[in-house]
Amino acid sequence: MTGAATENTTAQNNAHTEPTPAGLQIENALALWTQNQKDQAANALRQIDWSQPMHFSPDSYAFTLTEKELASLDPMTRSNLVNDIMTVNGHFRALARHLVSLGQTALAQGDAEKAQTYLQTVCHFGQVITGDADTVVTVRMVGFAVTQQGLRELITFYNTQTNNQEQLQWAQQELQKVQTESQNFKESILKE
């Protein structure tokens, strides 16, 4: 699950003013979600080529704003942006839960391949949300949570549906890595 999407940094995104097609697809999926077009939003995410670079529109603050930039804003602007970002964080979590639900439905209908793509999408989506060390703290924490959710679901899937030990072991190792990274990030915040 590595690739260009996970190599994006907030600073690189800020330096790159043109959003990429993959970034625009994520923005479109979030717009569909806010319009209560839940399945369309999930399917839009499922269609993304996650190996492509992810750069977002400048006003996609959850993806483009750094923690330092947020802290430097005047109190009123910062408060408004924090409220907006918290709303988007809620959308991130809800969309991830919906993807898991769609994966479980596909599995119940006997479509293991489709189920797997939904669960993999949760992981990729979480990795993009996580961003890098410059990403707004609350966004980064949601990204870690979404990634872990997707990996846990994939572990269950690989263990119960495919019995593919290689994929299972990979997902377990990735989960451990993300948990460690998340814990280290939390500890670094507490030290500041």
N, C-alpha and C positions, 0 to 999 in steps of 0.2 A: 504494500500500500504506500510505497514511496513514489515520488515523482515530482513534477514541476509544481503541483498544487501544494505539496507540503514544504516546498522550498521557498515559497513566497514569504517575504518579510514585510512588516508594516512600513518600514522605512523605504523598501524598494517600491512598494505600492504608492507611497506618497510621491516618490520621484518619477513614477510612471503615470502620466496624466490620462492616458487613454485606457479605458477599461478593455479587458480582453473578452472574447466571446464566452469563455467559461465563467468568468466573473459576472458577466451580464446574465448568463443563464441562472446563476445562483440568485442574483438580484430579482430576476423575473419569477423564480420559484417563490421567493419571499413575498413578492407582490401578490402572486396568486393566493398564497396562504392567507394574507391579510384580507383578501377579498372572499374568504371562506370557500375557496376552490381547492380544498385540501388534497384530493386525489390528484388533481392536475399539478399541484405544487410538488407532491411527492414524485410523480412520474417525470416532471421536468428535472428534478435532481437526479433521478435514476438514469437519465439519458446523458448526463454530463460526462465528458472525457476528462477524468480527474488527473490525467497525466499532463494536461495543458497548463500553461501559466495562469495564475489567478490574479488579476488586477481589477479593481472595482472603481465605480464612479466615486468622485470625491465626496459626495454627500452620503455614501454608505458608511457612516461613521463607525459602526461596529467593526468594520473591516479596515478602515483607513486611518482612524484616529489613534495616536499613541497615548499611553498613560501620561507621559510628560506633557504632551500637547493639551490634554484634558485638564491637567493640574494647573497649567499656565493661563487658562481662560478666566475671564472675570466671573465672579460667583453666580450671577444670574444665567449667563450663557452656559457655564459648566452645569448648573442645576438642570437646565432644560435638556442639555445633551445627555446627562446621566439618566434622566427620565426616559428619553427616547431610546437609549441603549438598553436600559432595563426592559423596556417593552420588546425590543428586538430579541433580547436574550430569552424572554418568554416564548417568542415565536420559534427560536432555535430549538428549545427543549420540546415544545409541543410538536413541531414538525418531525423531530427525531423519534418521538413516541409513535407518531402516526406511521412513519416508515417501518418501525418495528411491527406495528399492528398489521400493516399491509403484508409484510413478510410472513407473519404468522398465518394470515388468511390464505396467502398463496400456498403455503406449506400444507394447510388443512385441505386445500383443493387439489393437492398432489403435484404442485408445480414447484419442486425443490430448487430448480435453477432460478426462477423468478424470486423465490424467497431469499436465496443467497444474494442476489443482486440488491434487493432492498436492504439487507443487513450490511452488506459491504458499503452501500451508499451512506448509511449512518456513520460508519467509521470515517469515510472520506470527508463527509460533511463536518464531522467533529474536528478532524485534523485542520481543515481550512479555517474553521471558527477559532481554533486554538491559536493560530498565527505564530508569532515569535515572542521573545521576551519583551518587546516594546508594546505589544498589544495591550489594550485596556484590560486591567486586572479582572474585572467581572466577566468580560467576554472570554478571556483566556480560560477562566475557571469553568465556564459553561462548555467551552470546547473540549476541555479534558473530560468533563462528565459525559458529554455526548459520545466522544470516542470510546470511553470505557463501556458505556452502554452497548454500543455497537459490537465491540469486541466480546463482551460477555454473551451477547446473543449469538455471535458467530461460533463461540466455543460450544455453546449448547447445540447449535445446528450441526457443527462438524462431529460432535460426540454422538449425537442421536440419529442423524440423518445420513451422513456420508461415511462415518467411521474412517475418514481419511486422517491418519495419524500425523502426516506431514503438515497439513493445513491446521489441524488441531494444535499441534505443538507451536506452529508459527503464531497463531492467535493468542495462545497462552503467554508466549514470550513477549508479544506486542503489548498485551494487557499489563504484564509486569513492568515493562519499560514505561508505559504511559502512567501507571500508578506511581512509579518512582519519580518520574519527571514532575507530575502533579504535586507530589509531596514535597519535593525539593523547591518547587515554585512557591508553595504555601509557606515553607520555612523561610525562604528569602524575603517574602513580604513581611513576615513577623519581625525579621531582623532590622528592617528599614525604619 
